[in-house]
Amino acid sequence: MARVCELCGKGPVAGHNVSHANNKTPRRWYPNLQRVRAIVDGAPRRLRVCTRCLKSNRVVKAS
């Protein structure tokens, strides 16, 4: 799955751009995903992880 955090499952959120004239057009907010080398089941692996998971130390980085 694209644009989804592999740890917490956070993905895009839908909403509207709202102009000053109150016109509404669809838009999406994407999570801030980073590619990280992490230890998974004792072996290093590349993951797409959101920055919230990185900050909260849910990821054990590989050196």
C-alpha positions in Angstrom: 0.0 0.0 0.0 1.3 3.4 -0.9 1.5 6.4 1.4 0.7 4.4 4.5 2.8 4.0 7.6 3.9 0.4 8.0 3.8 0.5 11.8 0.7 2.4 12.8 -1.3 2.3 9.5 -1.7 6.1 9.3 -2.7 7.1 5.8 -4.1 10.0 3.8 -7.1 12.0 5.1 -9.6 13.7 2.8 -11.1 17.2 3.1 -11.6 20.4 1.2 -9.6 23.4 0.2 -11.8 26.4 1.2 -11.3 29.6 -0.6 -12.1 33.1 0.7 -15.3 33.0 -1.4 -16.1 29.7 0.5 -15.7 27.6 -2.7 -14.8 24.0 -1.8 -12.5 21.7 -3.8 -11.4 18.3 -2.7 -7.9 17.8 -1.4 -5.9 15.2 0.6 -3.5 15.5 3.5 -0.7 12.9 3.4 1.3 11.6 6.4 4.9 12.6 6.6 6.6 9.2 5.7 10.3 8.5 5.8 12.2 5.5 4.5 14.1 4.0 7.4 16.4 1.0 7.9 14.9 -0.7 10.9 15.4 -4.0 12.8 12.4 -6.3 12.1 12.6 -9.8 13.5 16.3 -9.5 14.1 17.2 -8.5 10.5 17.5 -5.0 9.0 14.7 -4.0 6.6 13.5 -0.8 4.9 10.2 0.6 6.1 8.1 3.6 5.3 7.3 5.0 8.7 5.6 8.2 9.7 7.5 10.8 11.8 5.3 10.3 14.8 6.4 6.7 15.0 10.0 7.8 14.7 9.7 10.4 17.4 8.0 8.0 19.8 10.8 5.4 19.4 8.5 2.7 18.0 11.2 2.0 15.5 14.5 0.3 16.3 16.9 1.8 13.8 19.6 -0.4 12.2 23.1 1.0 12.4 
